[in-house]
Amino acid sequence: MRDYADLLDQAGNALANIYMKKTGLSLEEVTALLSAETWMDGPECVQKGFADKLAEPVKMAATLNPAMFDVYAALPAKAKKLIRKIEPTAEAKQVEAVLAAKKHREEIDLLVGDFADNEYVAPLIASGEIYKLTPEQAGDFILDAIGKNCAPSAPQPLSPSAPQPLSPSAPQPLSPSAPQPLPATLFMPVTARLFAM
């Protein structure tokens, strides 16, 4: 972060030196203009030496994202009036819809992955119906399809070294804060060792 700030300081100093040489203003004057985020129109730029002459106006149109101007604290009201939201053209909306559909299809294809040949998934892909689902719905459908021909496995016996479940007759705790007695089996080996010594 500090490296980036240093880079910005260097760029600011370079701009200040360039403006100082071009305008004849002092470093303090230029730095004050930069710090204040000073905006000037064409005649002001020529008057203060930032530009050599005014060019003839050119008619043109540009599309800008108005949000990009939110970073400027001192944007003049005159400039704000020039910025207006431009609605996208029908062609732009169409391109946006095509790109959204392509992205959706790619998301579904990623979910389908190796299951495209599954007997339940393949017909949905062939008909295009899977692309009418949301990615969440498609994921659920694929998981369902994978599990259709699967049977649950039989419970496996516990190994002798695995902890054994408590019996249903084991005493239930009275309350979470009450001290719980430890099972007698935990004390037996210790007791046996004491007597063996």
HUBEL-V678039 format. One record per backbone hydrogen bond with DSSP energy under -1.0 kcal/mol. NH is the residue of the N-H (numbers start at 1). CO is the residue of the C=O. If there is no record, write none. Layout:
((NH CO) (NH CO))
This chain:
((5 1) (6 2) (7 3) (8 4) (9 5) (10 6) (11 7) (12 8) (13 9) (14 10) (15 11) (16 12) (17 13) (18 14) (19 15) (20 16) (21 17) (22 18) (23 19) (24 20) (30 26) (31 27) (32 28) (33 29) (34 30) (35 31) (36 32) (37 34) (38 33) (45 41) (46 42) (47 43) (48 44) (50 45) (51 45) (68 65) (69 66) (70 67) (72 69) (80 76) (81 77) (93 89) (94 90) (95 91) (96 92) (97 93) (98 94) (99 95) (100 96) (101 97) (102 98) (103 99) (104 100) (105 101) (106 102) (107 103) (108 104) (109 105) (110 106) (111 107) (112 108) (113 109) (115 112) (118 115) (122 118) (125 121) (126 122) (127 123) (130 124) (131 128) (132 129) (133 130) (138 134) (139 135) (140 136) (141 137) (142 138) (143 139) (144 140) (145 141) (146 142) (147 143) (150 147) (162 159) (170 167) (186 183) (187 184) (188 184) (191 187) (192 188) (193 189) (194 190) (195 191) (196 192) (197 193))
